[in-house]
Amino acid sequence: MTSKPGHHQTAIQSLTLKVGWPPEKVWPLDALRKQRNLADYSGDLVSTAAVQSCLNNAQLLHLHIRSWLQTHHPTLLPD
């Protein structure tokens, strides 16, 4: 990754085009990214429910990415 501003937003928003992650599943991840930014700069807390939602979405994304890699780039997966 990079330390340049916007790279988290770009990574999340590119999931639809790069690996076919549905747009309606992108917004919860992007919403938590925004909340994390607020927490970093203003001290606002991120709710437990928001964190749990993000974890659930991240687990689903992980499964999707593994399936996508298996189809498109199987040699990138560990044995």
N, CA, C and O atoms as a printed pandas DataFrame, in Angstrom:
     atom_number atom_name residue_name chain_id  residue_number  x_coord  y_coord  z_coord
0              1         N          MET        A               1    0.834   -1.178    0.000
1              2        CA          MET        A               1    0.000    0.000    0.000
2              3         C          MET        A               1    0.881    1.244    0.000
3              4         O          MET        A               1    2.110    1.183    0.028
4              5         N          THR        A               2    0.197    2.346   -0.032
5              6        CA          THR        A               2    0.903    3.615   -0.083
6              7         C          THR        A               2    0.417    4.516    1.039
7              8         O          THR        A               2   -0.624    4.258    1.644
8              9         N          SER        A               3    1.155    5.553    1.312
9             10        CA          SER        A               3    0.714    6.513    2.324
10            11         C          SER        A               3    0.013    7.709    1.685
11            12         O          SER        A               3   -0.341    8.657    2.384
12            13         N          LYS        A               4   -0.190    7.680    0.384
13            14        CA          LYS        A               4   -0.850    8.789   -0.294
14            15         C          LYS        A               4   -2.328    8.836    0.081
15            16         O          LYS        A               4   -2.955    7.791    0.254
16            17         N          PRO        A               5   -2.894   10.049    0.209
17            18        CA          PRO        A               5   -4.311   10.174    0.530
18            19         C          PRO        A               5   -5.188    9.520   -0.535
19            20         O          PRO        A               5   -4.902    9.604   -1.730
20            21         N          GLY        A               6   -6.264    8.866   -0.084
21            22        CA          GLY        A               6   -7.236    8.309   -1.019
22            23         C          GLY        A               6   -7.004    6.872   -1.429
23            24         O          GLY        A               6   -7.846    6.298   -2.120
24            25         N          HIS        A               7   -5.880    6.259   -1.026
25            26        CA          HIS        A               7   -5.616    4.914   -1.533
26            27         C          HIS        A               7   -6.588    3.877   -0.966
27            28         O          HIS        A               7   -6.909    2.911   -1.658
28            29         N          HIS        A               8   -7.066    4.047    0.273
29            30        CA          HIS        A               8   -8.054    3.109    0.806
30            31         C          HIS        A               8   -9.357    3.229    0.023
31            32         O          HIS        A               8   -9.971    2.223   -0.333
32            33         N          GLN        A               9   -9.769    4.449   -0.237
33            34        CA          GLN        A               9  -10.992    4.684   -0.985
34            35         C          GLN        A               9  -10.888    4.079   -2.383
35            36         O          GLN        A               9  -11.823    3.429   -2.849
36            37         N          THR        A              10   -9.780    4.285   -3.039
37            38        CA          THR        A              10   -9.580    3.744   -4.384
38            39         C          THR        A              10   -9.606    2.220   -4.372
39            40         O          THR        A              10  -10.231    1.601   -5.233
40            41         N          ALA        A              11   -8.930    1.618   -3.401
41            42        CA          ALA        A              11   -8.899    0.158   -3.310
42            43         C          ALA        A              11  -10.296   -0.409   -3.114
43            44         O          ALA        A              11  -10.670   -1.376   -3.779
44            45         N          ILE        A              12  -11.065    0.175   -2.218
45            46        CA          ILE        A              12  -12.417   -0.318   -1.944
46            47         C          ILE        A              12  -13.317   -0.117   -3.155
47            48         O          ILE        A              12  -14.041   -1.031   -3.551
48            49         N          GLN        A              13  -13.275    1.061   -3.738
49            50        CA          GLN        A              13  -14.169    1.365   -4.844
50            51         C          GLN        A              13  -13.814    0.617   -6.126
51            52         O          GLN        A              13  -14.652    0.513   -7.022
52            53         N          SER        A              14  -12.605    0.100   -6.234
53            54        CA          SER        A              14  -12.220   -0.637   -7.437
54            55         C          SER        A              14  -12.630   -2.110   -7.384
55            56         O          SER        A              14  -12.488   -2.820   -8.380
56            57         N          LEU        A              15  -13.130   -2.576   -6.253
57            58        CA          LEU        A              15  -13.488   -3.988   -6.122
58            59         C          LEU        A              15  -14.528   -4.438   -7.145
59            60         O          LEU        A              15  -14.469   -5.567   -7.631
60            61         N          THR        A              16  -15.472   -3.570   -7.471
61            62        CA          THR        A              16  -16.509   -3.921   -8.444
62            63         C          THR        A              16  -15.903   -4.176   -9.821
63            64         O          THR        A              16  -16.222   -5.174  -10.468
64            65         N          LEU        A              17  -15.045   -3.290  -10.261
65            66        CA          LEU        A              17  -14.441   -3.436  -11.587
66            67         C          LEU        A              17  -13.367   -4.514  -11.638
67            68         O          LEU        A              17  -13.257   -5.232  -12.633
68            69         N          LYS        A              18  -12.589   -4.632  -10.596
69            70        CA          LYS        A              18  -11.435   -5.539  -10.614
70            71         C          LYS        A              18  -11.800   -6.996  -10.377
71            72         O          LYS        A              18  -11.280   -7.885  -11.051
72            73         N          VAL        A              19  -12.704   -7.249   -9.412
73            74        CA          VAL        A              19  -12.995   -8.644   -9.065
74            75         C          VAL        A              19  -14.491   -8.967   -9.054
75            76         O          VAL        A              19  -14.890  -10.039   -8.601
76            77         N          GLY        A              20  -15.313   -8.049   -9.548
77            78        CA          GLY        A              20  -16.740   -8.314   -9.660
78            79         C          GLY        A              20  -17.500   -8.313   -8.351
79            80         O          GLY        A              20  -18.547   -8.953   -8.250
80            81         N          TRP        A              21  -16.998   -7.605   -7.336
81            82        CA          TRP        A              21  -17.704   -7.510   -6.059
82            83         C          TRP        A              21  -18.880   -6.558   -6.252
83            84         O          TRP        A              21  -18.679   -5.426   -6.691
84            85         N          PRO        A              22  -20.107   -6.989   -5.934
85            86        CA          PRO        A              22  -21.297   -6.168   -6.204
86            87         C          PRO        A              22  -21.246   -4.797   -5.506
87            88         O          PRO        A              22  -20.818   -4.693   -4.357
88            89         N          PRO        A              23  -21.682   -3.768   -6.207
89            90        CA          PRO        A              23  -21.639   -2.412   -5.635
90            91         C          PRO        A              23  -22.357   -2.304   -4.287
91            92         O          PRO        A              23  -21.909   -1.569   -3.406
92            93         N          GLU        A              24  -23.468   -3.031   -4.121
93            94        CA          GLU        A              24  -24.197   -2.942   -2.856
94            95         C          GLU        A              24  -23.415   -3.549   -1.690
95            96         O          GLU        A              24  -23.751   -3.318   -0.529
96            97         N          LYS        A              25  -22.377   -4.321   -1.997
97            98        CA          LYS        A              25  -21.521   -4.867   -0.951
98            99         C          LYS        A              25  -20.279   -4.001   -0.734
99           100         O          LYS        A              25  -19.546   -4.188    0.237
100          101         N          VAL        A              26  -20.053   -3.062   -1.638
101          102        CA          VAL        A              26  -18.921   -2.142   -1.488
102          103         C          VAL        A              26  -19.249   -1.054   -0.477
103          104         O          VAL        A              26  -18.392   -0.669    0.318
104          105         N          TRP        A              27  -20.477   -0.555   -0.500
105          106        CA          TRP        A              27  -20.790    0.610    0.333
106          107         C          TRP        A              27  -20.596    0.372    1.825
107          108         O          TRP        A              27  -20.147    1.297    2.503
108          109         N          PRO        A              28  -20.905   -0.819    2.403
109          110        CA          PRO        A              28  -20.624   -0.964    3.836
110          111         C          PRO        A              28  -19.134   -0.835    4.166
111          112         O          PRO        A              28  -18.771   -0.266    5.196
112          113         N          LEU        A              29  -18.280   -1.359    3.297
113          114        CA          LEU        A              29  -16.839   -1.240    3.523
114          115         C          LEU        A              29  -16.393    0.210    3.402
115          116         O          LEU        A              29  -15.558    0.678    4.176
116          117         N          ASP        A              30  -16.955    0.918    2.427
117          118        CA          ASP        A              30  -16.599    2.319    2.239
118          119         C          ASP        A              30  -17.138    3.169    3.389
119          120         O          ASP        A              30  -16.490    4.126    3.812
120          121         N          ALA        A              31  -18.318    2.822    3.894
121          122        CA          ALA        A              31  -18.892    3.560    5.019
122          123         C          ALA        A              31  -18.011    3.413    6.262
123          124         O          ALA        A              31  -17.802    4.382    6.992
124          125         N          LEU        A              32  -17.502    2.217    6.501
125          126        CA          LEU        A              32  -16.631    2.042    7.660
126          127         C          LEU        A              32  -15.304    2.765    7.456
127          128         O          LEU        A              32  -14.729    3.290    8.409
128          129         N          ARG        A              33  -14.819    2.792    6.219
129          130        CA          ARG        A              33  -13.590    3.548    5.932
130          131         C          ARG        A              33  -13.771    5.013    6.318
131          132         O          ARG        A              33  -12.883    5.633    6.902
132          133         N          LYS        A              34  -14.952    5.556    5.975
133          134        CA          LYS        A              34  -15.233    6.952    6.311
134          135         C          LYS        A              34  -15.301    7.144    7.826
135          136         O          LYS        A              34  -14.788    8.129    8.356
136          137         N          GLN        A              35  -15.939    6.191    8.519
137          138        CA          GLN        A              35  -16.023    6.286    9.980
138          139         C          GLN        A              35  -14.638    6.180   10.615
139          140         O          GLN        A              35  -14.343    6.873   11.589
140          141         N          ARG        A              36  -13.793    5.316   10.066
141          142        CA          ARG        A              36  -12.431    5.178   10.581
142          143         C          ARG        A              36  -11.674    6.493   10.418
143          144         O          ARG        A              36  -10.945    6.910   11.318
144          145         N          ASN        A              37  -11.847    7.139    9.278
145          146        CA          ASN        A              37  -11.202    8.438    9.065
146          147         C          ASN        A              37  -11.662    9.457   10.096
147          148         O          ASN        A              37  -10.851   10.209   10.637
148          149         N          LEU        A              38  -12.964    9.482   10.370
149          150        CA          LEU        A              38  -13.474   10.406   11.380
150          151         C          LEU        A              38  -12.866   10.101   12.738
151          152         O          LEU        A              38  -12.488   11.009   13.479
152          153         N          ALA        A              39  -12.776    8.829   13.057
153          154        CA          ALA        A              39  -12.191    8.437   14.342
154          155         C          ALA        A              39  -10.738    8.872   14.427
155          156         O          ALA        A              39  -10.282    9.338   15.472
156          157         N          ASP        A              40  -10.015    8.720   13.330
157          158        CA          ASP        A              40   -8.605    9.119   13.311
158          159         C          ASP        A              40   -8.413   10.614   13.524
159          160         O          ASP        A              40   -7.486   11.028   14.219
160          161         N          TYR        A              41   -9.284   11.427   12.930
161          162        CA          TYR        A              41   -9.057   12.860   12.935
162          163         C          TYR        A              41   -9.879   13.632   13.961
163          164         O          TYR        A              41   -9.490   14.726   14.368
164          165         N          SER        A              42  -11.023   13.067   14.387
165          166        CA          SER        A              42  -11.864   13.811   15.326
166          167         C          SER        A              42  -12.108   13.074   16.637
167          168         O          SER        A              42  -12.682   13.638   17.568
168          169         N          GLY        A              43  -11.683   11.837   16.715
169          170        CA          GLY        A              43  -11.880   11.067   17.934
170          171         C          GLY        A              43  -13.245   10.421   18.043
171          172         O          GLY        A              43  -13.558    9.823   19.072
172          173         N          ASP        A              44  -14.080   10.527   16.995
173          174        CA          ASP        A              44  -15.392    9.868   17.019
174          175         C          ASP        A              44  -15.203    8.364   17.115
175          176         O          ASP        A              44  -14.275    7.808   16.528
176          177         N          LEU        A              45  -16.085    7.711   17.857
177          178        CA          LEU        A              45  -16.006    6.265   18.004
178          179         C          LEU        A              45  -16.761    5.563   16.883
179          180         O          LEU        A              45  -17.759    6.073   16.376
180          181         N          VAL        A              46  -16.274    4.394   16.507
181          182        CA          VAL        A              46  -16.945    3.552   15.530
182          183         C          VAL        A              46  -17.753    2.541   16.330
183          184         O          VAL        A              46  -17.231    1.902   17.244
184          185         N          SER        A              47  -19.033    2.399   15.983
185          186        CA          SER        A              47  -19.905    1.522   16.763
186          187         C          SER        A              47  -19.528    0.054   16.578
187          188         O          SER        A              47  -18.964   -0.346   15.559
188          189         N          THR        A              48  -19.856   -0.720   17.586
189          190        CA          THR        A              48  -19.619   -2.166   17.530
190          191         C          THR        A              48  -20.383   -2.781   16.368
191          192         O          THR        A              48  -19.870   -3.668   15.686
192          193         N          ALA        A              49  -21.601   -2.317   16.140
193          194        CA          ALA        A              49  -22.407   -2.843   15.035
194          195         C          ALA        A              49  -21.741   -2.567   13.685
195          196         O          ALA        A              49  -21.749   -3.425   12.802
196          197         N          ALA        A              50  -21.171   -1.384   13.525
197          198        CA          ALA        A              50  -20.488   -1.047   12.270
198          199         C          ALA        A              50  -19.254   -1.918   12.080
199          200         O          ALA        A              50  -18.974   -2.373   10.971
200          201         N          VAL        A              51  -18.522   -2.147   13.154
201          202        CA          VAL        A              51  -17.331   -2.999   13.060
202          203         C          VAL        A              51  -17.739   -4.427   12.716
203          204         O          VAL        A              51  -17.112   -5.061   11.868
204          205         N          GLN        A              52  -18.782   -4.937   13.365
205          206        CA          GLN        A              52  -19.243   -6.297   13.081
206          207         C          GLN        A              52  -19.715   -6.429   11.634
207          208         O          GLN        A              52  -19.435   -7.431   10.977
208          209         N          SER        A              53  -20.423   -5.428   11.145
209          210        CA          SER        A              53  -20.867   -5.429    9.754
210          211         C          SER        A              53  -19.681   -5.478    8.811
211          212         O          SER        A              53  -19.684   -6.219    7.828
212          213         N          CYS        A              54  -18.663   -4.681    9.119
213          214        CA          CYS        A              54  -17.470   -4.671    8.275
214          215         C          CYS        A              54  -16.763   -6.022    8.317
215          216         O          CYS        A              54  -16.318   -6.517    7.282
216          217         N          LEU        A              55  -16.654   -6.618    9.489
217          218        CA          LEU        A              55  -16.016   -7.941    9.593
218          219         C          LEU        A              55  -16.769   -8.980    8.778
219          220         O          LEU        A              55  -16.162   -9.794    8.083
220          221         N          ASN        A              56  -18.097   -8.948    8.866
221          222        CA          ASN        A              56  -18.902   -9.891    8.086
222          223         C          ASN        A              56  -18.671   -9.693    6.591
223          224         O          ASN        A              56  -18.490  -10.657    5.847
224          225         N          ASN        A              57  -18.679   -8.428    6.159
225          226        CA          ASN        A              57  -18.447   -8.131    4.745
226          227         C          ASN        A              57  -17.039   -8.512    4.322
227          228         O          ASN        A              57  -16.836   -8.994    3.208
228          229         N          ALA        A              58  -16.075   -8.304    5.189
229          230        CA          ALA        A              58  -14.691   -8.663    4.865
230          231         C          ALA        A              58  -14.545  -10.181    4.705
231          232         O          ALA        A              58  -13.818  -10.647    3.827
232          233         N          GLN        A              59  -15.232  -10.944    5.545
233          234        CA          GLN        A              59  -15.176  -12.398    5.417
234          235         C          GLN        A              59  -15.787  -12.857    4.093
235          236         O          GLN        A              59  -15.242  -13.732    3.421
236          237         N          LEU        A              60  -16.914  -12.265    3.727
237          238        CA          LEU        A              60  -17.536  -12.589    2.437
238          239         C          LEU        A              60  -16.641  -12.173    1.281
239          240         O          LEU        A              60  -16.521  -12.896    0.292
240          241         N          LEU        A              61  -16.014  -11.007    1.403
241          242        CA          LEU        A              61  -15.096  -10.543    0.359
242          243         C          LEU        A              61  -13.908  -11.489    0.231
243          244         O          LEU        A              61  -13.475  -11.794   -0.880
244          245         N          HIS        A              62  -13.387  -11.949    1.344
245          246        CA          HIS        A              62  -12.266  -12.895    1.325
246          247         C          HIS        A              62  -12.644  -14.156    0.545
247          248         O          HIS        A              62  -11.870  -14.621   -0.291
248          249         N          LEU        A              63  -13.815  -14.703    0.811
249          250        CA          LEU        A              63  -14.279  -15.896    0.077
250          251         C          LEU        A              63  -14.433  -15.592   -1.417
251          252         O          LEU        A              63  -14.063  -16.398   -2.271
252          253         N          HIS        A              64  -14.983  -14.420   -1.707
253          254        CA          HIS        A              64  -15.162  -14.034   -3.112
254          255         C          HIS        A              64  -13.814  -13.896   -3.827
255          256         O          HIS        A              64  -13.648  -14.373   -4.950
256          257         N          ILE        A              65  -12.866  -13.248   -3.175
257          258        CA          ILE        A              65  -11.541  -13.052   -3.783
258          259         C          ILE        A              65  -10.862  -14.398   -4.021
259          260         O          ILE        A              65  -10.261  -14.608   -5.075
260          261         N          ARG        A              66  -10.950  -15.309   -3.059
261          262        CA          ARG        A              66  -10.346  -16.641   -3.238
262          263         C          ARG        A              66  -10.986  -17.359   -4.430
263          264         O          ARG        A              66  -10.285  -17.979   -5.229
264          265         N          SER        A              67  -12.289  -17.277   -4.548
265          266        CA          SER        A              67  -12.985  -17.903   -5.676
266          267         C          SER        A              67  -12.578  -17.248   -6.991
267          268         O          SER        A              67  -12.343  -17.934   -7.986
268          269         N          TRP        A              68  -12.494  -15.910   -6.993
269          270        CA          TRP        A              68  -12.091  -15.184   -8.190
270          271         C          TRP        A              68  -10.669  -15.565   -8.593
271          272         O          TRP        A              68  -10.389  -15.792   -9.770
272          273         N          LEU        A              69   -9.784  -15.632   -7.618
273          274        CA          LEU        A              69   -8.404  -16.030   -7.910
274          275         C          LEU        A              69   -8.345  -17.458   -8.448
275          276         O          LEU        A              69   -7.595  -17.743   -9.381
276          277         N          GLN        A              70   -9.130  -18.344   -7.861
277          278        CA          GLN        A              70   -9.140  -19.734   -8.332
278          279         C          GLN        A              70   -9.545  -19.795   -9.796
279          280         O          GLN        A              70   -9.007  -20.602  -10.554
280          281         N          THR        A              71  -10.477  -18.963  -10.197
281          282        CA          THR        A              71  -10.943  -18.934  -11.586
282          283         C          THR        A              71   -9.971  -18.229  -12.517
283          284         O          THR        A              71   -9.697  -18.715  -13.614
284          285         N          HIS        A              72   -9.450  -17.094  -12.089
285          286        CA          HIS        A              72   -8.672  -16.231  -12.984
286          287         C          HIS        A              72   -7.155  -16.333  -12.831
287          288         O          HIS        A              72   -6.426  -16.129  -13.802
288          289         N          HIS        A              73   -6.678  -16.639  -11.651
289          290        CA          HIS        A              73   -5.234  -16.695  -11.388
290          291         C          HIS        A              73   -4.909  -17.769  -10.342
291          292         O          HIS        A              73   -4.378  -17.449   -9.279
292          293         N          PRO        A              74   -5.218  -19.027  -10.628
293          294        CA          PRO        A              74   -5.020  -20.081   -9.612
294          295         C          PRO        A              74   -3.590  -20.214   -9.122
295          296         O          PRO        A              74   -3.369  -20.672   -8.001
296          297         N          THR        A              75   -2.635  -19.836   -9.912
297          298        CA          THR        A              75   -1.231  -19.983   -9.470
298          299         C          THR        A              75   -0.871  -18.998   -8.361
299          300         O          THR        A              75    0.161  -19.162   -7.709
300          301         N          LEU        A              76   -1.702  -17.977   -8.133
301          302        CA          LEU        A              76   -1.434  -17.027   -7.058
302          303         C          LEU        A              76   -1.864  -17.547   -5.693
303          304         O          LEU        A              76   -1.490  -16.982   -4.665
304          305         N          LEU        A              77   -2.647  -18.619   -5.676
305          306        CA          LEU        A              77   -3.110  -19.181   -4.413
306          307         C          LEU        A              77   -2.085  -20.159   -3.854
307          308         O          LEU        A              77   -1.399  -20.851   -4.607
308          309         N          PRO        A              78   -1.986  -20.211   -2.525
309          310        CA          PRO        A              78   -1.065  -21.198   -1.927
310          311         C          PRO        A              78   -1.539  -22.607   -2.197
311          312         O          PRO        A              78   -2.724  -22.839   -2.441
312          313         N          ASP        A              79   -0.618  -23.544   -2.152
313          314        CA          ASP        A              79   -0.981  -24.955   -2.385
314          315         C          ASP        A              79   -1.904  -25.486   -1.329
315          316         O          ASP        A              79   -2.299  -26.650   -1.383
